[in-house]
């Protein structure tokens, strides 16, 4: 990256870092069961929720308990269940049409990051009915109060129930972009381990590694605060201690631990941002519809290695936090242990070592998208331009 662009990026990031304490971040209120939702709606005088989910979640009966308790309260429930991984503008418009047609007054998202992103985007469209979604891409472009949003995560990974971001794929161009504004932060998050207890092993594993990626990228970036560092460390420790048991559904306590880990990681990265792992991963899931958690898991140790010694100190701190070693072993050794532990964790969880399907002819375009997303926003420990980012794709595909 040329020096002028580097200077611009760092100034841009510094301004946001200075502004962090003054920005209207908030944490959603936590509910422990979906059965608490009707009481919240009654308290707010809301009676016509739109439930945003996907067909597989609904088909497995995961939403049944919620649908039953909502209809018992004489509310009028509308449902959009056609959300798919990497939600598109078309899906958002379909859900928005149901919201408007049924005169809904609030939104409940039930699922992983995709239903939550779709629900947030619907809320943004309700708040700004004359503004196209693409015009809200970027930072602080919604700017109006959105309908009450209650988020029920069915994966312990995305942390979307805490964030101000909605990531959407343009149905026409397949370009993936992020809408970021404070009104998109859900008002309530339901951390109910019963909801994730039937999640397939591969999904639970990949989304758990997504949570780890959020925590690590938030911690090693240059815009951390005391609060985000504490939340990220707690999330890293919890992932290493719980992910294997939670993915195999061996312990309800482990599943709850992973839900809390994902939530803490979400609190950390929504304030301190992520980095090139996410920028590269978003470009891949947008182009090839690859599962975001899995691509993050594969990219995490690769990118950490590429950053080099500049992150040794922070990785050493995370290694000690995760119980992988003691401070006396030294930064370099501990940083190496942490990266090795991530590789080993991926292997234990059955996550592939490489990303198949990346085509050489697409790498220029993918790198351009990643560069556009990450620079200047993400306070990465090392700044890379498009040429450097191309190496990430090539390493990832082996």
C-alpha positions in Angstrom: 0.0 0.0 0.0 1.4 3.4 -0.9 2.2 5.8 1.9 -0.5 8.4 1.2 -3.2 5.7 1.4 -1.6 4.3 4.6 -1.7 7.7 6.2 -5.3 8.2 5.2 -6.4 4.8 6.5 -4.7 5.3 9.9 -6.1 8.8 10.3 -9.6 7.6 9.5 -9.2 4.7 12.0 -7.8 7.0 14.6 -10.7 9.4 14.4 -13.2 6.5 14.9 -11.1 5.2 17.8 -11.2 8.6 19.5 -14.9 8.9 18.9 -15.7 5.4 20.3 -16.6 6.5 23.8 -19.0 9.1 22.4 -20.9 6.9 20.0 -24.3 5.6 21.0 -23.4 1.9 21.2 -25.7 -0.1 23.4 -26.0 -3.7 24.5 -29.3 -5.6 23.9 -31.2 -6.7 27.0 -30.7 -10.4 27.5 -33.6 -12.8 27.7 -33.0 -16.5 28.7 -35.9 -18.1 26.9 -38.2 -17.5 23.9 -41.1 -17.8 26.3 -40.2 -14.3 27.7 -40.8 -12.6 24.4 -44.7 -12.2 24.6 -44.3 -10.4 27.9 -41.8 -7.9 26.3 -44.2 -7.3 23.4 -47.1 -6.8 25.7 -45.1 -4.3 27.8 -44.3 -2.4 24.7 -47.9 -2.4 23.4 -46.9 -4.4 20.3 -49.1 -7.1 18.8 -48.2 -7.7 15.2 -44.7 -9.1 15.0 -43.0 -10.3 11.8 -40.9 -13.4 12.4 -37.9 -13.7 10.1 -36.3 -17.1 9.9 -35.5 -19.8 7.3 -37.3 -22.9 6.1 -34.9 -25.4 7.6 -35.1 -23.9 11.1 -38.9 -23.8 10.9 -39.0 -27.2 9.4 -37.1 -28.6 12.3 -39.7 -27.2 14.6 -37.3 -24.8 16.3 -39.7 -21.9 16.0 -42.8 -23.9 17.1 -42.5 -23.0 20.8 -42.2 -19.3 20.0 -45.1 -19.4 17.5 -47.3 -21.1 20.0 -46.6 -18.6 22.9 -47.1 -15.7 20.5 -50.4 -16.9 19.2 -51.6 -17.7 22.7 -51.3 -14.0 23.5 -53.9 -13.1 20.8 -51.2 -11.4 18.7 -51.2 -11.6 14.9 -48.0 -13.3 13.8 -46.6 -12.9 10.3 -43.8 -15.2 9.1 -41.1 -14.8 6.4 -39.2 -18.1 6.3 -37.3 -17.9 3.0 -34.1 -16.5 4.3 -31.0 -18.4 3.1 -27.3 -18.1 3.8 -25.9 -14.8 2.6 -29.3 -13.0 2.4 -30.0 -11.1 -0.8 -31.8 -7.8 -1.5 -34.6 -9.9 -3.1 -35.2 -11.7 0.2 -35.2 -8.4 2.1 -37.9 -7.0 -0.3 -40.0 -10.1 0.1 -39.9 -9.9 3.9 -40.6 -6.2 3.7 -43.7 -6.7 1.6 -45.1 -9.1 4.2 -44.3 -6.6 7.0 -46.2 -3.8 5.1 -49.1 -6.0 3.9 -49.8 -7.2 7.4 -49.3 -3.9 9.1 -46.6 -5.4 11.4 -45.2 -3.3 14.3 -42.1 -5.1 15.3 -39.6 -7.8 14.1 -38.3 -11.1 15.6 -35.3 -12.6 13.9 -34.9 -16.4 14.6 -31.8 -18.0 13.2 -28.1 -17.4 12.6 -26.5 -14.3 11.1 -28.5 -14.5 7.8 -32.1 -14.2 9.3 -30.7 -11.5 11.6 -29.1 -9.5 8.8 -32.3 -9.9 6.7 -34.4 -8.7 9.7 -32.1 -5.7 10.3 -32.3 -4.7 6.6 -36.1 -4.9 6.7 -36.1 -2.6 9.7 -33.8 -0.2 7.8 -36.2 -0.2 4.9 -39.2 0.5 7.2 -37.3 3.4 8.7 -36.2 4.8 5.3 -38.9 3.8 2.9 -37.7 6.0 0.1 -34.0 5.0 0.3 -32.8 2.0 -1.6 -30.8 -0.6 0.4 -27.6 0.0 -1.6 -27.8 3.7 -0.6 -27.6 2.6 3.0 -24.4 0.6 2.6 -21.5 1.9 4.6 -21.6 3.8 8.0 -24.4 5.8 9.6 -26.7 5.9 6.5 -29.9 4.8 8.1 -30.2 7.5 10.7 -33.7 6.8 11.9 -35.4 4.7 14.5 -36.2 1.2 13.3 -39.0 -1.1 14.6 -38.3 -3.0 17.8 -36.1 -6.0 17.0 -35.7 -9.1 19.1 -33.0 -11.5 18.0 -33.0 -15.2 18.8 -29.7 -16.7 17.7 -29.8 -20.4 16.8 -26.1 -20.6 16.3 -23.4 -19.7 18.9 -21.2 -17.8 16.6 -22.3 -14.8 14.6 -22.9 -12.4 17.4 -25.3 -10.6 15.1 -27.7 -10.1 18.0 -25.3 -7.5 19.4 -24.1 -5.7 16.3 -25.1 -2.7 14.3 -24.4 -4.4 10.9 -26.5 -6.1 8.3 -24.6 -7.8 5.6 -26.5 -8.2 2.3 -25.8 -9.6 -1.1 -27.0 -7.6 -4.1 -29.2 -10.0 -6.1 -28.1 -8.7 -9.4 -24.3 -8.1 -9.0 -23.6 -10.7 -6.2 -21.6 -7.9 -4.5 -21.8 -8.3 -0.7 -22.0 -5.1 1.3 -22.6 -4.1 4.9 -25.1 -1.6 6.3 -23.8 -0.2 9.6 -25.8 2.1 11.9 -26.8 2.1 15.6 -30.6 1.7 15.2 -29.9 -1.7 13.8 -28.7 -3.1 17.1 -31.4 -5.4 18.4 -33.2 -4.2 21.5 -33.3 -7.8 23.0 -31.2 -10.9 22.6 -32.6 -14.3 23.6 -29.7 -16.6 24.7 -31.7 -19.9 25.0 -29.5 -23.0 24.8 -32.6 -25.1 24.0 -32.8 -23.4 20.6 -29.3 -24.6 19.5 -29.5 -28.1 21.0 -30.4 -29.7 17.6 -27.9 -27.8 15.5 -25.9 -30.1 13.1 -22.3 -30.7 14.3 -20.7 -29.1 11.3 -22.8 -26.0 11.6 -22.2 -25.7 15.4 -18.4 -26.1 14.8 -18.1 -23.6 12.0 -20.2 -20.9 13.7 -18.3 -21.5 16.9 -15.1 -20.7 15.0 -16.8 -17.7 13.7 -17.2 -16.4 17.2 -13.5 -17.1 17.8 -12.6 -15.1 14.7 -14.7 -12.2 15.9 -12.9 -12.1 19.2 -9.4 -12.5 17.8 -9.8 -9.8 15.1 -11.4 -7.4 17.6 -8.5 -8.0 20.0 -5.5 -7.7 17.6 -6.8 -4.6 15.9 -5.8 -1.1 16.7 -9.1 0.3 17.9 -9.5 -1.7 21.1 -10.7 -0.3 24.4 -10.4 -1.8 27.9 -14.0 -3.0 27.6 -13.6 -4.7 24.2 -10.3 -6.4 25.2 -12.0 -7.8 28.3 -14.9 -9.1 26.3 -12.7 -10.5 23.6 -10.5 -12.4 26.1 -13.5 -13.9 27.9 -14.9 -15.0 24.5 -11.6 -16.6 23.4 -11.3 -18.5 26.7 -14.9 -19.7 26.5 -14.6 -20.9 22.9 -11.5 -23.0 23.7 -13.2 -24.5 26.8 -16.6 -25.2 25.3 -16.7 -25.5 21.5 -16.0 -29.2 21.2 -18.6 -30.3 23.8 -21.1 -27.7 22.5 -20.8 -28.8 18.9 -21.3 -32.4 19.9 -24.3 -31.4 22.1 -22.6 -33.2 25.1 -23.5 -30.4 27.6 -26.2 -27.8 27.9 -23.8 -25.9 30.0 -21.3 -25.9 27.1 -23.9 -24.7 24.7 -24.9 -21.8 27.0 -21.2 -21.1 27.3 -20.8 -20.8 23.6 -23.9 -18.6 23.3 -22.3 -16.2 25.9 -19.0 -16.4 24.1 -20.5 -15.5 20.8 -22.4 -12.6 22.5 -19.2 -11.3 24.1 -17.3 -11.5 20.9 -20.1 -9.6 19.2 -19.9 -6.9 21.8 -16.2 -6.7 21.2 -16.1 -6.6 17.4 -19.1 -4.3 17.0 -17.1 -1.6 18.7 -13.5 -2.5 17.7 -14.3 -3.9 14.3 -12.9 -6.9 12.5 -10.2 -7.2 9.8 -9.0 -8.8 6.6 -10.3 -12.2 7.6 -13.8 -10.9 7.4 -13.2 -8.8 4.3 -11.9 -11.8 2.4 -14.5 -14.1 3.8 -17.4 -11.8 2.8 -16.1 -11.6 -0.7 -16.0 -15.4 -1.0 -19.5 -16.0 0.5 -20.9 -13.3 -1.8 -19.3 -14.7 -5.0 -19.5 -18.4 -4.3 -22.2 -18.6 -1.5 -19.6 -20.2 0.8 -20.5 -20.7 4.5 -19.2 -17.7 6.3 -18.2 -19.4 9.5 -16.2 -22.1 7.7 -14.3 -19.6 5.5 -13.5 -17.6 8.6 -12.2 -20.7 10.4 -9.9 -21.6 7.5 -8.7 -18.0 7.0 -8.0 -17.3 10.7 -4.7 -19.1 11.2 -3.5 -18.2 7.7 -4.0 -14.5 8.1 -2.6 -14.5 11.6 0.6 -16.1 10.2 0.8 -13.5 7.4 0.5 -10.6 9.9 3.8 -11.8 11.4 5.6 -10.7 14.6 3.6 -7.4 14.8 0.8 -9.3 16.6 3.0 -11.6 18.7 2.3 -9.7 21.9 -1.5 -9.8 21.6 -1.6 -13.4 20.4 0.6 -14.3 23.4 -1.9 -12.7 25.7 -4.7 -14.7 24.1 -2.7 -17.9 24.4 -2.2 -17.4 28.1 -5.9 -16.4 28.5 -7.0 -19.6 26.7 -4.7 -21.8 28.9 -2.3 -22.7 26.1 0.8 -21.6 28.0 2.4 -19.3 30.6 3.6 -15.8 30.2 7.2 -16.8 31.0 7.4 -18.8 27.7 7.8 -15.5 25.8 5.7 -13.7 23.1 7.0 -15.5 20.0 6.6 -19.0 21.4 3.1 -18.2 22.8 2.0 -16.6 19.5 3.1 -19.7 17.7 1.2 -21.9 20.2 -2.0 -19.9 19.6 -1.9 -20.2 15.8 -1.0 -23.9 16.1 -4.0 -24.4 18.5 -6.3 -22.8 16.0 -5.1 -25.2 13.3 -5.6 -28.1 15.6 -9.0 -27.0 16.7 -10.2 -26.7 13.1 -8.9 -30.3 12.5 -10.7 -31.6 15.6 -13.9 -30.0 14.5 -13.6 -31.4 11.0 -13.1 -28.1 9.2 -11.2 -28.3 6.0 -7.6 -27.0 5.8 -8.2 -25.2 2.5 -11.0 -23.4 0.7 -11.9 -25.2 -2.5 -13.5 -23.4 -5.4 -11.6 -20.2 -5.6 -10.9 -19.5 -9.2 -7.7 -17.6 -10.3 -9.7 -15.5 -12.8 -11.9 -14.2 -9.9 -9.0 -13.2 -7.5 -8.6 -9.7 -8.9 -12.2 -8.9 -8.4 -12.4 -10.6 -5.0 -9.4 -8.7 -3.7 -10.9 -5.5 -5.0 -14.1 -6.2 -2.9 -12.0 -7.1 0.2 -9.9 -3.9 -0.2 -13.0 -1.8 -0.6 -14.6 -3.3 2.5 -11.6 -3.2 4.8 -9.7 0.0 3.8 -9.9 2.5 5.5 -12.5 1.2 8.0 -11.0 -1.9 9.6 -8.2 -1.0 12.1 -6.0 -4.0 11.1 -2.6 -4.5 12.6 -0.9 -4.4 9.2 -2.3 -2.6 6.2 -2.5 -4.5 2.9 -3.5 -3.4 -0.6 -5.2 -5.4 -3.3 -1.9 -7.1 -4.3 -1.2 -8.3 -0.8 -4.8 -9.5 -0.4 -4.5 -11.6 -3.5 -1.9 -13.7 -1.6 -4.5 -14.5 1.1 -6.8 -16.1 -1.5 -4.0 -18.1 -3.0 -2.8 -19.3 0.4 -6.4 -20.2 1.4 -7.0 -22.3 -1.7 -3.6 -24.0 -1.3 
